[in-house]
Amino acid sequence: MKLSTTKLLTGMLLPALMVAAAVYPVIAGTVNELERQPILLSQATQAGELAGEITNISGETVAFAQSDGTTRDITIPQQEISRLNLEIGQKIAVRLNAQGVATSVRVINPVRALW
C-alpha cells in the first residue's frame, strides 16, 4: 500500500499547521509582560479585609499603602510577622479589631495565568 504525497501533506501537515496557529497567541506573551501587570488588590480580598503593600515594619507596627493611596499603620503580633515572613513590598490582606490590631493576616500572592 503506497501513500501519495498529497494525502500525506493533507493528513499530517495541515493539522500540525492548524495547531501551531491556534497555540501561537498563547505563547506569544513573554514573562516580562506578565510581571508588569499590577495585581488588583480589590479582587484579591474577601469581605471585611483591608489590603495593601507593606511599606515599613517597625517592631509590631506595620505600615501599608492601600490601593486607594492611603497609608495605614496596623499592629501585627511579632509571632505573625515572623511566621508569615513579612517583608517590605509584600501585599497583605488583614482583618482588624476595634483597636487596630490584626486578627488575621494573609499574604496575597500574585496569580499567574496559564499560558
Secondary structure as a PSIPRED ss2 file (coil, helix, strand):
# PSIPRED VFORMAT (PSIPRED V4.0)

   1 M C   1.000  0.000  0.000
   2 K C   1.000  0.000  0.000
   3 L C   1.000  0.000  0.000
   4 S C   1.000  0.000  0.000
   5 T H   0.000  1.000  0.000
   6 T H   0.000  1.000  0.000
   7 K H   0.000  1.000  0.000
   8 L H   0.000  1.000  0.000
   9 L H   0.000  1.000  0.000
  10 T H   0.000  1.000  0.000
  11 G H   0.000  1.000  0.000
  12 M H   0.000  1.000  0.000
  13 L H   0.000  1.000  0.000
  14 L H   0.000  1.000  0.000
  15 P H   0.000  1.000  0.000
  16 A H   0.000  1.000  0.000
  17 L H   0.000  1.000  0.000
  18 M H   0.000  1.000  0.000
  19 V H   0.000  1.000  0.000
  20 A H   0.000  1.000  0.000
  21 A H   0.000  1.000  0.000
  22 A H   0.000  1.000  0.000
  23 V H   0.000  1.000  0.000
  24 Y H   0.000  1.000  0.000
  25 P H   0.000  1.000  0.000
  26 V H   0.000  1.000  0.000
  27 I H   0.000  1.000  0.000
  28 A H   0.000  1.000  0.000
  29 G C   1.000  0.000  0.000
  30 T C   1.000  0.000  0.000
  31 V H   0.000  1.000  0.000
  32 N H   0.000  1.000  0.000
  33 E H   0.000  1.000  0.000
  34 L H   0.000  1.000  0.000
  35 E H   0.000  1.000  0.000
  36 R H   0.000  1.000  0.000
  37 Q C   1.000  0.000  0.000
  38 P C   1.000  0.000  0.000
  39 I C   1.000  0.000  0.000
  40 L C   1.000  0.000  0.000
  41 L H   0.000  1.000  0.000
  42 S H   0.000  1.000  0.000
  43 Q H   0.000  1.000  0.000
  44 A H   0.000  1.000  0.000
  45 T C   1.000  0.000  0.000
  46 Q C   1.000  0.000  0.000
  47 A C   1.000  0.000  0.000
  48 G C   1.000  0.000  0.000
  49 E C   1.000  0.000  0.000
  50 L E   0.000  0.000  1.000
  51 A E   0.000  0.000  1.000
  52 G E   0.000  0.000  1.000
  53 E E   0.000  0.000  1.000
  54 I E   0.000  0.000  1.000
  55 T E   0.000  0.000  1.000
  56 N E   0.000  0.000  1.000
  57 I E   0.000  0.000  1.000
  58 S E   0.000  0.000  1.000
  59 G C   1.000  0.000  0.000
  60 E C   1.000  0.000  0.000
  61 T E   0.000  0.000  1.000
  62 V E   0.000  0.000  1.000
  63 A E   0.000  0.000  1.000
  64 F E   0.000  0.000  1.000
  65 A E   0.000  0.000  1.000
  66 Q E   0.000  0.000  1.000
  67 S C   1.000  0.000  0.000
  68 D C   1.000  0.000  0.000
  69 G C   1.000  0.000  0.000
  70 T C   1.000  0.000  0.000
  71 T E   0.000  0.000  1.000
  72 R E   0.000  0.000  1.000
  73 D E   0.000  0.000  1.000
  74 I E   0.000  0.000  1.000
  75 T E   0.000  0.000  1.000
  76 I C   1.000  0.000  0.000
  77 P C   1.000  0.000  0.000
  78 Q H   0.000  1.000  0.000
  79 Q H   0.000  1.000  0.000
  80 E H   0.000  1.000  0.000
  81 I H   0.000  1.000  0.000
  82 S H   0.000  1.000  0.000
  83 R H   0.000  1.000  0.000
  84 L H   0.000  1.000  0.000
  85 N C   1.000  0.000  0.000
  86 L C   1.000  0.000  0.000
  87 E C   1.000  0.000  0.000
  88 I C   1.000  0.000  0.000
  89 G C   1.000  0.000  0.000
  90 Q C   1.000  0.000  0.000
  91 K E   0.000  0.000  1.000
  92 I E   0.000  0.000  1.000
  93 A E   0.000  0.000  1.000
  94 V E   0.000  0.000  1.000
  95 R E   0.000  0.000  1.000
  96 L E   0.000  0.000  1.000
  97 N C   1.000  0.000  0.000
  98 A C   1.000  0.000  0.000
  99 Q C   1.000  0.000  0.000
 100 G C   1.000  0.000  0.000
 101 V E   0.000  0.000  1.000
 102 A E   0.000  0.000  1.000
 103 T E   0.000  0.000  1.000
 104 S E   0.000  0.000  1.000
 105 V E   0.000  0.000  1.000
 106 R E   0.000  0.000  1.000
 107 V E   0.000  0.000  1.000
 108 I C   1.000  0.000  0.000
 109 N C   1.000  0.000  0.000
 110 P C   1.000  0.000  0.000
 111 V C   1.000  0.000  0.000
 112 R C   1.000  0.000  0.000
 113 A C   1.000  0.000  0.000
 114 L C   1.000  0.000  0.000
 115 W C   1.000  0.000  0.000
